[in-house]
Amino acid sequence: MSPAVTIGLLWLGFAGSHLALSSLPVRQRLIARIGENAFRGLYSLVAFAFFIPLVWTYFHHKHAGPPLWMLPMTPALRWAIYVGMGFGFVLAVAAFVRPSPAGVVPGDPRPRGVYRITRHPLFMAIAVFGLLHLLPNGHSADVAFFGGFALFSVVGAVHQDRRKLATEPDRFRPFYEGTPFFPFTGRATLQGLRELFPVVAPVGIAVAIVVRHFHGSWFGG
């Protein structure tokens, strides 16, 4: 079995188990039987059971398989990736600073800060990571690995919206209707960007710089 196929199957297992366990019928039945805390433990255990071998397989087969595209790493492409990853880290930091109303422990449903940019900042940060890493990594194993991040993030965000609209319609629907799905598609994007300063945006950019500095020693390239 080729590395790309193995990576694809592991992504299917990760995403399928994630979506199945978080679906309303399965989630409610398991929580009723084993309790909320045990369910969260089971959910995490199943996720790690797929994600760890997924990452291990990729890092043992980086750039394996036929090239689907080959983009030269020009200065323009390099800086586009740097800027994009900086934005991705800002989204991720903002998501942790202010919990989402769609999270396990729901946050404030008023759309402020990063939620004026997208109502799924963490999912979108992961999607940005996947898409940007696809540009210079065009071998089939790379495409399966990084493409999985982008695809899973979008599917996971849609699934989360539907679950929250079904379980907490009165609380979640105003937030859902007042926030954009994809970044930069809402009317209040500029206001959201301003609200990320002076703390969240600089922290996210600083994290991006640190990761870029140690990228070679941590990830091998």
C-alpha positions in Angstrom: 0.0 0.0 0.0 1.4 3.4 -1.0 2.1 6.0 1.7 -0.5 8.3 0.2 -3.2 5.7 0.4 -2.2 4.8 4.0 -2.3 8.5 5.0 -5.7 8.9 3.3 -7.2 5.9 5.1 -5.9 7.2 8.5 -7.5 10.6 7.7 -10.8 8.8 6.9 -10.5 6.9 10.2 -9.7 10.1 12.2 -12.4 12.2 10.5 -15.0 9.4 10.5 -14.6 8.6 14.2 -14.5 12.3 15.1 -17.7 13.1 13.2 -19.5 9.9 14.4 -18.7 10.4 18.1 -19.7 14.0 18.0 -23.0 13.3 16.1 -26.0 13.8 18.3 -27.4 10.3 18.5 -24.0 8.7 19.3 -22.9 11.5 21.6 -26.0 11.6 23.7 -26.3 7.8 24.0 -22.7 7.5 25.1 -22.9 10.4 27.6 -26.0 8.9 29.1 -24.2 5.5 29.5 -20.7 6.5 30.6 -20.9 10.2 31.6 -19.6 13.4 30.2 -16.0 13.1 31.4 -15.6 9.5 30.3 -17.0 10.4 26.9 -14.4 13.2 26.5 -11.7 10.7 27.5 -12.9 8.2 25.0 -13.2 10.9 22.3 -9.6 12.0 22.9 -8.3 8.4 23.0 -9.9 7.5 19.6 -8.6 10.7 18.1 -5.0 10.0 19.2 -5.3 6.4 18.1 -5.7 7.7 14.5 -3.7 10.9 14.6 -0.5 9.6 16.0 0.0 6.9 13.4 -1.1 9.5 10.7 1.7 11.9 11.7 4.2 9.0 12.1 3.4 7.6 8.7 3.8 11.0 7.0 7.1 11.9 8.7 8.5 8.5 7.6 7.4 9.0 4.0 7.7 12.7 3.4 7.7 13.6 -0.3 6.9 10.0 -1.2 5.0 9.1 -4.3 4.7 10.8 -7.7 4.8 14.6 -7.8 1.4 16.1 -8.6 2.9 19.6 -9.0 6.2 21.2 -8.4 6.2 24.9 -7.4 9.7 26.5 -7.0 10.2 28.1 -3.6 10.7 31.7 -4.9 11.0 34.6 -2.5 7.5 35.7 -3.4 6.0 32.2 -2.6 8.1 32.0 0.6 6.9 35.3 1.9 3.3 34.5 0.9 3.6 31.4 3.1 5.2 33.3 5.9 2.4 36.0 5.9 -0.3 33.3 5.6 1.1 31.3 8.5 1.3 34.4 10.6 -2.4 35.0 10.0 -3.1 31.3 10.8 -1.3 31.6 14.1 -3.2 34.8 15.0 -6.4 32.9 14.4 -5.3 30.0 16.6 -4.2 32.2 19.4 -7.4 34.2 19.3 -9.4 31.0 19.4 -7.7 30.0 22.7 -7.9 33.5 24.2 -11.6 33.8 23.7 -13.4 30.4 23.6 -15.9 29.8 20.8 -19.7 29.7 21.5 -19.5 26.4 19.5 -16.9 24.9 21.8 -17.3 22.1 24.4 -17.4 24.9 27.1 -19.3 27.6 25.1 -17.9 31.1 25.2 -19.6 34.5 25.0 -22.0 34.4 21.9 -21.5 38.1 21.1 -19.4 38.3 17.9 -16.3 40.2 18.7 -12.7 40.1 17.8 -11.7 37.1 15.7 -15.3 36.0 15.4 -16.0 39.0 13.2 -13.5 37.5 10.8 -14.7 33.8 11.1 -16.8 31.9 13.6 -14.4 29.0 13.4 -11.0 30.5 14.0 -9.3 27.3 15.1 -10.7 25.2 12.2 -9.7 28.0 9.8 -6.2 28.2 11.2 -5.8 24.5 10.6 -7.2 24.9 7.1 -4.7 27.7 6.4 -1.9 25.5 7.6 -2.9 22.7 5.3 -3.5 24.8 2.2 -0.2 26.8 2.6 1.9 23.6 3.1 0.3 22.2 -0.1 1.9 24.8 -2.2 5.6 23.7 -2.0 4.8 20.1 -1.2 3.3 18.5 -4.3 4.1 14.7 -3.9 1.2 12.4 -3.4 2.0 11.7 0.3 2.3 15.4 1.0 -1.0 16.2 -0.7 -2.8 13.4 1.2 -1.4 14.7 4.5 -1.7 18.4 4.2 -4.9 18.3 2.1 -6.5 16.3 4.9 -6.0 19.2 7.3 -7.8 21.6 5.0 -10.6 19.2 4.1 -11.2 18.0 7.6 -11.3 21.5 9.0 -14.0 22.7 6.6 -16.1 19.5 7.1 -15.6 19.7 10.9 -16.7 23.3 11.0 -19.9 22.6 9.0 -20.6 19.6 11.3 -20.1 21.7 14.4 -22.5 24.4 13.1 -25.2 21.8 12.4 -24.8 20.2 15.8 -25.0 23.5 17.7 -28.0 24.7 15.7 -29.8 21.5 16.6 -28.8 21.4 20.3 -28.7 25.1 21.2 -30.8 27.0 18.6 -31.7 29.9 20.8 -28.2 30.6 21.9 -26.2 29.7 18.8 -28.4 30.9 15.9 -27.8 34.7 16.5 -24.0 34.0 16.6 -24.3 31.8 13.5 -26.2 34.4 11.6 -24.0 37.3 12.7 -20.6 35.7 11.8 -19.0 34.6 8.5 -17.9 31.0 7.9 -14.7 31.7 5.9 -12.3 34.4 6.9 -12.7 37.9 5.3 -16.2 37.2 3.9 -18.0 39.2 6.5 -18.8 42.9 6.7 -17.1 43.5 10.0 -13.7 42.0 9.1 -11.8 45.3 9.5 -13.3 45.9 12.9 -12.4 42.4 13.9 -8.8 42.9 12.8 -8.6 46.1 14.9 -9.9 44.3 17.9 -7.1 41.7 17.7 -4.6 44.4 18.5 -2.6 45.2 20.7 -2.3 41.8 22.3 -3.6 38.8 20.3 -2.2 39.6 16.9 1.4 40.3 18.1 1.4 37.1 20.2 0.2 35.1 17.2 2.9 36.7 15.0 5.6 36.1 17.6 4.6 32.4 17.8 4.8 32.1 14.0 8.3 33.6 14.0 9.4 31.2 16.7 8.0 28.2 14.8 9.6 29.4 11.6 13.0 29.8 13.3 12.9 26.3 14.7 11.1 24.7 11.8 14.1 22.9 10.4 15.2 21.3 13.7 11.6 20.4 14.7 10.2 19.2 11.4 13.2 18.7 9.2 12.6 21.4 6.6 
